[in-house]
Amino acid sequence: MAKNTYKESKNKGKNIFAIMERLIRVDWLFQNGVPLKYLPNVLFTILLIIFYIGYNHYADKNARNISKLESEVEDLRAHYTTLKAQYMYARLQSEVKKKVAPLGLEESLNPPAKISLPNE
């Protein structure tokens, strides 16, 4: 049975990942262990970053919601203007006359008369 062996690459250290590993290596930084005196500041900074990201998401959501509501208000305003124009046209004397003609109502040719009562 054949034995599995590991074959070393001839280009060791020349690919992008090896270069990144050499650049990121921080063994020299923590020779005596992780300094715990910086931990509260690091945690506070991480907490601020999380709040910042959350607030940005919240602000973006509100901006999208405001944009959607503005377009909806504009549509409702246009609908209101159209309805108002239709009602203003429908209340004209000629339009009212056309609508009540099937009911047998006609326009009065006599002007209205004033009724006065004698003072007692």
C-alpha positions as CSV (number, residue, x, y, z in Angstrom):
1,M,0.0,0.0,0.0
2,A,1.3,3.5,-0.9
3,K,2.1,5.9,1.8
4,N,0.6,9.4,1.7
5,T,3.3,12.1,1.6
6,Y,3.2,15.8,1.7
7,K,4.9,17.5,-1.2
8,E,6.5,20.9,-0.4
9,S,5.9,23.7,-2.9
10,K,8.9,25.1,-4.7
11,N,7.3,28.6,-4.6
12,K,7.1,28.7,-0.8
13,G,6.6,32.3,0.4
14,K,5.9,33.7,-3.0
15,N,2.1,33.6,-3.1
16,I,-0.2,36.3,-1.8
17,F,-1.3,34.5,1.3
18,A,2.3,33.9,2.5
19,I,3.1,37.6,2.0
20,M,0.0,38.6,3.9
21,E,0.9,36.2,6.7
22,R,4.4,37.7,7.0
23,L,2.9,41.2,7.1
24,I,0.2,40.4,9.7
25,R,2.4,38.4,12.1
26,V,2.2,39.9,15.5
27,D,4.2,37.4,17.6
28,W,6.7,40.1,18.6
29,L,3.8,42.2,20.0
30,F,2.6,39.8,22.6
31,Q,5.9,38.2,23.8
32,N,4.9,38.4,27.5
33,G,1.2,37.7,26.9
34,V,-1.8,39.8,26.1
35,P,-1.7,43.2,28.0
36,L,-5.0,43.2,30.0
37,K,-4.7,46.9,30.9
38,Y,-5.9,47.8,27.3
39,L,-8.9,45.5,27.3
40,P,-11.5,48.0,28.7
41,N,-10.5,50.5,26.1
42,V,-10.6,48.0,23.3
43,L,-14.0,46.7,24.5
44,F,-15.3,50.3,24.7
45,T,-14.1,51.1,21.2
46,I,-15.7,47.9,19.9
47,L,-19.0,48.8,21.6
48,L,-18.8,52.3,20.0
49,I,-18.2,50.8,16.6
50,I,-21.2,48.5,17.0
51,F,-23.4,51.4,18.0
52,Y,-22.1,53.4,15.1
53,I,-22.9,50.7,12.6
54,G,-26.4,50.1,14.2
55,Y,-27.2,53.8,14.1
56,N,-26.2,54.0,10.4
57,H,-28.5,51.1,9.6
58,Y,-31.3,52.8,11.5
59,A,-30.7,56.1,9.7
60,D,-30.7,54.4,6.3
61,K,-33.9,52.6,7.1
62,N,-35.5,55.9,8.2
63,A,-34.3,57.6,5.1
64,R,-35.8,54.9,2.9
65,N,-39.1,55.1,4.9
66,I,-39.2,58.9,4.5
67,S,-38.6,58.7,0.8
68,K,-41.4,56.2,0.4
69,L,-43.8,58.3,2.5
70,E,-42.9,61.4,0.5
71,S,-43.8,59.7,-2.8
72,E,-47.0,58.4,-1.2
73,V,-47.9,61.9,0.0
74,E,-47.3,63.3,-3.5
75,D,-49.6,60.7,-5.0
76,L,-52.3,61.5,-2.4
77,R,-51.9,65.3,-3.1
78,A,-52.3,64.7,-6.8
79,H,-55.4,62.6,-6.2
80,Y,-56.8,65.3,-3.9
81,T,-56.3,68.0,-6.5
82,T,-58.0,65.9,-9.1
83,L,-61.0,65.1,-6.9
84,K,-61.3,68.8,-5.9
85,A,-61.3,69.9,-9.6
86,Q,-64.0,67.3,-10.3
87,Y,-66.2,68.5,-7.4
88,M,-65.7,72.1,-8.4
89,Y,-66.9,71.3,-12.0
90,A,-69.8,69.2,-10.7
91,R,-71.2,72.0,-8.7
92,L,-71.6,74.3,-11.6
93,Q,-75.2,75.3,-12.4
94,S,-75.2,73.8,-15.8
95,E,-73.9,70.4,-14.5
96,V,-76.5,70.4,-11.7
97,K,-79.2,71.1,-14.3
98,K,-78.0,68.1,-16.4
99,K,-78.0,65.8,-13.3
100,V,-81.5,66.7,-12.0
101,A,-83.2,66.7,-15.4
102,P,-84.1,63.0,-15.2
103,L,-85.8,63.7,-11.9
104,G,-88.1,66.2,-13.6
105,L,-86.6,69.2,-11.9
106,E,-86.2,72.4,-13.9
107,E,-84.5,75.7,-13.3
108,S,-86.7,78.5,-12.0
109,L,-87.2,81.4,-14.4
110,N,-88.5,83.7,-11.7
111,P,-86.1,85.4,-9.3
112,P,-86.6,84.5,-5.7
113,A,-89.1,86.7,-3.8
114,K,-88.5,88.3,-0.5
115,I,-91.1,87.5,2.2
116,S,-91.5,90.2,4.8
117,L,-93.7,90.2,7.9
118,P,-95.1,93.3,9.4
119,N,-93.6,94.2,12.7
120,E,-96.0,93.7,15.6
